[in-house]
Amino acid sequence: MRTYEFAFHTANLTALPSGALWWAKAGLLCVSDLHFGKSGRIARKGGTLLPPYENADTLARLEKDILTRNPQTIICLGDSFDDLAAFEEMEEADHNWLTCLMAGRKWIWIEGNHDPGPVDIGGTHVTLYRAGPLTFRHIADPDEIGEVSGHFHPKSRLMAKGRSISRPCFLIDERRIILPAYGSYTGGLRSDAPVLNELMSPKSIAVLTGKSATAIPMHA
């Protein structure tokens, strides 16, 4: 498993192939856009019926990252639940699994646009969180520096063996990091979308997730 290590505002960070961001010195693991309960929310609104396995799949990947890195602090960058009803509908087994992962750790829930309020599961619920030189929030603030955010579910393309492969990706420049969506069933926004071009500098890189974390120019 190949990771991508980089320095960002005096913090030495690691982009993991899973889509999580690891800050070893702070013992901090950051993930974004888990979107627990998306299949249930779509079903409630009369949409396409999806297999309701996204919670277990997301929890399994999160558990693997936690067991590998043993973080002291975990930050969830918003849209952790696809809506507030998704928490109430979470199956008991998944609820217990998440509770076990949270045990003994500082767990920060940052509010997103899908889950704009606390849920009764413990941890700390905030609109943004500051740690050392970094600010963590759900949606990027164009005026912020040293910012880590999510929301946009960025994805980019890489040519491999004559094929174009699309992967969720981190976007990184000198001012900010935008994380990929960590949850299953999340989709994505192309890294060349106008809103992302406005937020990121021309020298930005995209770090694709998957079997390894692969860095390419954002504007390749």
C-alpha positions in Angstrom: 0.0 0.0 0.0 1.6 3.2 -1.2 0.8 6.4 0.6 1.5 10.0 -0.3 3.4 12.1 2.2 3.6 15.9 2.0 4.2 19.0 4.1 1.4 21.5 4.6 1.7 24.6 6.8 4.4 23.0 9.1 2.4 19.7 9.4 3.8 16.5 7.9 0.7 14.8 6.5 -0.1 11.5 4.7 -2.8 10.9 2.2 -3.9 7.3 2.6 -5.2 5.2 -0.3 -8.5 4.8 1.6 -9.2 8.6 1.3 -8.3 9.3 4.9 -5.8 12.0 5.9 -3.2 11.0 8.6 -1.2 13.5 10.7 1.2 11.2 12.6 2.7 13.8 15.0 -0.8 14.8 16.2 -2.1 11.3 16.2 -5.0 12.5 14.1 -7.0 10.8 11.4 -9.4 12.8 9.3 -12.1 11.5 7.0 -14.9 13.3 5.1 -18.4 12.6 3.8 -19.1 9.2 5.2 -22.8 9.6 4.2 -24.0 6.8 6.5 -27.5 5.8 5.5 -27.6 7.1 1.9 -29.4 4.1 0.5 -32.1 4.6 3.1 -32.5 8.3 2.4 -32.8 7.6 -1.3 -35.4 4.9 -0.7 -37.4 7.3 1.5 -37.6 9.8 -1.3 -38.8 7.2 -3.8 -35.5 6.9 -5.6 -33.6 3.8 -6.9 -33.3 1.0 -4.3 -29.7 0.4 -3.5 -28.3 -2.6 -1.5 -28.2 -1.2 2.1 -24.6 -2.2 2.7 -22.8 1.1 2.5 -22.6 1.5 6.3 -20.9 -1.8 6.8 -18.5 -1.2 3.9 -17.6 2.3 5.1 -17.2 1.1 8.7 -14.9 -1.8 7.6 -12.5 0.6 5.8 -12.6 3.0 8.7 -11.8 0.2 11.2 -8.9 -0.8 9.0 -7.4 2.7 9.1 -8.0 3.0 12.8 -6.3 -0.4 13.6 -3.4 0.5 11.3 -2.8 4.0 12.6 -4.2 3.9 16.2 -5.2 7.6 16.2 -5.8 9.5 19.3 -8.2 11.9 17.6 -10.6 11.3 14.7 -12.2 14.2 12.8 -15.2 13.6 10.5 -15.5 16.5 8.2 -19.2 16.7 7.9 -22.0 14.8 6.0 -21.2 11.8 8.2 -24.9 10.9 8.0 -26.8 11.4 4.8 -29.5 13.2 6.7 -30.5 13.3 10.4 -33.0 10.5 9.9 -30.2 8.2 8.8 -28.8 8.1 12.3 -32.2 7.1 13.7 -32.5 4.3 11.1 -28.9 3.0 11.5 -29.0 -0.7 12.3 -28.1 -1.7 15.8 -25.1 -3.8 14.6 -23.7 -0.8 12.7 -24.4 1.6 15.6 -22.6 -0.7 18.0 -19.7 -1.1 15.5 -19.3 2.7 15.2 -19.5 3.1 19.0 -16.7 0.6 19.5 -14.5 2.5 17.0 -15.2 5.7 18.9 -14.3 4.2 22.3 -11.2 5.7 24.0 -10.6 8.3 21.3 -11.3 12.0 20.9 -14.0 12.1 18.2 -14.9 15.3 16.4 -18.1 15.5 14.3 -18.0 18.6 12.1 -21.4 19.7 10.9 -22.1 19.4 7.2 -24.9 20.4 4.9 -26.5 16.9 5.1 -26.2 16.7 8.9 -26.5 20.2 10.2 -26.8 19.2 13.9 -25.6 16.8 16.5 -26.7 13.2 16.8 -26.9 11.3 20.1 -23.8 9.1 19.7 -21.1 10.9 21.7 -18.1 12.8 20.6 -17.9 16.5 20.1 -20.1 18.3 17.5 -18.7 21.6 16.1 -19.0 23.8 13.0 -15.2 23.9 12.6 -12.1 22.6 14.5 -8.6 24.1 14.8 -5.5 22.0 15.6 -2.1 23.6 15.5 -1.7 25.4 12.1 -4.7 23.6 10.5 -8.4 24.5 10.4 -10.9 21.7 9.7 -14.4 22.5 8.2 -16.9 20.9 5.9 -17.0 23.4 3.0 -13.9 25.3 1.9 -13.7 29.0 2.8 -12.0 30.8 -0.1 -10.3 33.2 2.3 -8.9 30.6 4.6 -5.3 29.4 4.7 -4.1 26.1 6.1 -7.6 24.6 5.7 -8.7 21.0 5.4 -12.3 20.4 4.1 -14.5 18.0 2.2 -18.0 18.4 0.7 -17.2 18.3 -3.0 -16.3 14.6 -3.4 -13.5 15.4 -5.9 -12.4 12.8 -8.4 -9.9 12.8 -11.2 -8.7 10.6 -14.1 -5.5 8.7 -14.8 -4.5 7.0 -18.0 -3.2 3.4 -17.3 -2.5 0.8 -19.9 -4.5 2.7 -22.5 -7.5 3.1 -20.3 -8.9 6.2 -18.5 -9.5 5.4 -14.8 -11.5 7.6 -12.6 -10.8 7.7 -8.8 -11.8 9.8 -5.8 -8.9 12.1 -5.0 -7.5 14.6 -2.6 -6.9 18.1 -4.0 -3.8 19.8 -2.5 -2.3 23.2 -3.0 -0.4 25.7 -0.8 -3.6 27.0 0.9 -5.9 24.1 1.3 -6.6 20.4 1.1 -10.0 19.0 -0.1 -10.6 15.4 0.9 -12.4 12.8 -1.2 -15.6 11.3 0.0 -14.8 8.3 2.3 -18.2 6.7 2.2 -19.6 4.3 -0.3 -22.4 5.4 -2.8 -21.1 9.0 -2.7 -20.3 9.7 -6.3 -17.9 12.6 -7.1 -17.3 16.0 -8.8 -14.6 16.1 -11.5 -11.5 18.0 -10.4 -11.8 20.3 -13.4 -15.2 21.6 -12.3 -15.4 25.4 -12.2 -16.0 25.6 -8.4 -12.9 23.5 -7.8 -10.8 25.5 -10.2 -11.9 28.7 -8.4 -10.8 27.2 -5.0 -7.5 25.6 -6.0 -4.4 27.1 -7.5 -3.0 26.3 -11.0 -0.2 24.2 -9.4 -2.6 22.0 -7.4 -2.1 18.3 -7.4 -4.7 15.5 -7.2 -3.8 12.4 -5.2 -5.9 9.5 -6.4 -7.1 6.9 -4.0 -7.5 3.2 -4.5 -4.8 0.5 -4.2 -2.2 3.2 -3.8 -2.2 7.0 -3.4 -1.0 8.4 -6.7 -0.2 12.0 -7.2 -0.9 13.7 -10.6 -1.3 17.4 -11.6 -4.9 18.5 -10.9 -4.9 20.2 -14.3 -3.2 17.4 -16.3 
